[in-house]
Structures are given as structure tokens and as C-alpha cells.
Amino acid sequence: MQAGIAHSTIKYTTSSDVPGTTGPYKLYMAGNEAEGCQIVLRSETEEHIALQCSGEGLICSVFLEHTLQAAGENYPDPLTPVTGAFVLPADTTTVLYIRFTAEKSTAAGEYPYTITLSDGTESRKCEILVHVWDFVLPDTSACATAVGIWKQSIARFHKTEDPEKIEALYRKYYELLLAHKMSPYDIPYDLLDDRADVYLNDPRMTSFTVPCCEDDDERLVKIYEKLSSNPMWLAKACFYPVDEPSSMELLEKLAAYSERLQRLAPGIRICTPYYSNIQVNDEQDQTIYMTGKTTL
């Protein structure tokens, strides 16, 4: 069995070579932060591997990287937790993602860890030295995010039509992304539901979309009044009425939405991603036309 440690951002395919070092590999992180590296493995025969992680002071999590095919090669994407043992396929490069998490209270210093991999006859030891700096990152990320996750896609992937199960799965996906400092478009509950307040108050959540409520002005005003009662909530809120307008029809639709939304919910931002810059008339291109009709 070959084993080597690599930087967390290198993408290893199922045919990649194994890096030559087993450590000590050094990681650097602040308090209230997570950082990781990869252990790359390969064997000529299929092996059942026992894994042991030794070290103290940090939260150490181990994940098995799975691959998806793209452009004729298998690239890493999904991660599943490893709880102590896994199968190493023959003649297939397999990668473990090792994640270390420092809590707010973690003392500055160096934390040595050893990942031991054994196939029953031989072992490989990978040594990792984690240096924790003497400062703590805030819960709120400096970079605001907006990530799309869709209940329809979740339902299709999990092969379910049960509304309660879909809602429960959506909450899990949402909370997983939030734990990794990414804010999905839609919070798990209706904004007028008191259960939404937990997410609205979460300092890790940096943005959320507000439904346009189409022709229901009364409902939109109620949502606006609730969000306006808390400046922090209002600052994170935005409308997303039209996605990537690339024609006059869509630009006119955006203009109509903008007039209504700014009249009924003044102060809430309007987000309009776009990739083109069509000519609207002799004096205006798309960018000039959209000025004042969108804020993000």
C-alpha cells in the first residue's frame, strides 16, 4: 500500500500518482476555524483498511472522497465520513480528506496528529502537525454568499415524494452549508413562521432571498414589516426576481418587479445576476438600463 499527504486543494483522480511524503505535514489555522489536508492511497490489490487517528486538542474528522466522471476522468466531489475502516480498491487512487477544527476556546500552539492505516499485515503512519494561531475568527464570514439548493433536486436525488421528508432533508442540506460558511438562497421556514427567526438570527447566515409574493401585496408587506423590525435581518435580505436577463422582455419584467418591490419594501436589495450587455436603444445598453432597477 502506498500513502502520501497532499494539500487540500489538489484534485486527485482515480489514476493519479501518490505523493511521496508521509509527513510531518504542517497545517495552519486560527481559533474557530477548520482546515484540512488529504491522504492519497493506492494498492495493487483490494485491501480492507483499518484507520486510527491519534492526537488531542482539536476535532479531527476523516472523510472518504468519492468521484464523479467529467471529461473522461473521475474527479473528487462527494465526501462521506470514515468511522474506522474502509475498502481500498485495487489499482485505484483513493483519497481521504482529513479535517481539523479548532474551537473558539482552543489554545494557541502546535497539535501533533498521526493517522495510522493498516491492512492487517503492514501499516502506514501519516504525521500531521497543526499550528493554531493566537487569534479567533468571528462566526460571521467576511464574504457574503448566496448558494442555490433546490428541494426538487433533493427529492429526486433521494427518490422521495414525501413532503415532510423533503423538508427535513432540505434543513440538513441548509445547515451543512451554513456550517461551512455558505448561505443558501432560502431559509428552511416561511419568513412569517416564528421558526424562521433562529436562522435569521444566526450570525453565520450572511444572506437570504425574500419571495416576491407575485400578486399578493398584503403578504409581501407583512414580510417587509417583520424584517424591518430588525435591522440585521433587513441588511441580509434581498429579492431575486429575474435570473440573468438577456432580452428586452426579461429587462422589462425586471423593471416591473423593481417598481413594485421598491414601492412595497423600500430598503430591501434586489439581486440580478447577468452575463450579457445587450443594446436597449441608441443611448442605453443593458447595464445603464438596469441602473436603479437592481442593487446587486
Buried (B, 14 or more C-beta within 10 A) or exposed (E): BBBBBBEEEEBBBBEBEBBEEBBEBEBEBBBBBBBBBBBBBBBEEEBEBBBEBEBEBBEBBBBBBEBEEEEEEBBBEEBEEBEEEBEBBEEBBBBBBBBBBBEEEBEEEEBBBBBBBBBEEEBBBBBBBBEBBEEBBEEEBEEBBBBEBEBEEBBEEEEEEEEEEBEEBBBEBBBEBBEEBBBBBBBBBEBEEEEBBEBBEBEBBBBBBBBBBEEEEEBBEBBBEBBBEEEEBBBBBBBBBBEEBBEBEBBBBBBEBBEBBBEBBEEBBBBBEBEEEBEBEEEEEBEEBBEEBBBE
